[in-house]
Each structure stands twice: as C-alpha cells, then as structure tokens.
Amino acid sequence: MTVSFNGLGNEGRLGNQMFQYAFIRGMSKKHGYDFMIPDANANRFDNYGLFECFELEGCKTGEGSYPTLECRDTAFNQKFLDDCTDNTNYSGVFQTEKYFANAT
C-alpha cells in the first residue's frame, strides 16, 4: 500500500518541494500507507534539492505508475486529506500545514 508524488522536482523549487514532501508524508502516516518520491538522481526540471538538504527517512524512492489526483487550488481541500486511497499519485501545491500536521 503506497502513495506517491512523482512530480517532486518538476512542480517547484525547494520551498514547494518541502510542502509536497510534507504532504505525501502526512498523507501516508494518516492513512497507514508507505510513500514514494523520485530518487535523488531523477531527471527533474527544477533543482531537486531535498536529498542534498535533508536526511529523508522512511520513504521509498522511484516513481509509481499510479493514477494521479491533481490539486492546483491553493486553499485547503479536506477531500484530498480524507479520501486518500492506496496506489495513488498526487500532484499539486498543498501549501498549508493542515495537510501535514500529523507528518512528524
């Protein structure tokens, strides 16, 4: 049971990547799933610096071939938080702590 964020490094620079990582980590913890992000050597459009800046533990690396749910709205969307299903890839901005309050 895994959720992924294949777009990390393609959907913003380091600040956005931190929100996206926190989102997928929080989602996985809330729903009891593993999570997957692209590995450090993935071919990315932007500077994919998470692995250079942080020790990322507890995640799988690679890219899942799961259906993608996309959220481009900058406002919090409770549906994304509650309706997480296994084998889903997420895409979007997710720039509110409400998405990852339980990520620690």
Secondary structure, DSSP 8 states (H G I E B T S, - for coil): -EEE-TTTTTS-SHHHHHHHHHHHHHHHHHHT-EEEE--TT---SS---HHHHS---S-EES-----EEEE--SS--HHHHH---SSEEEEE---SGGGTTT--
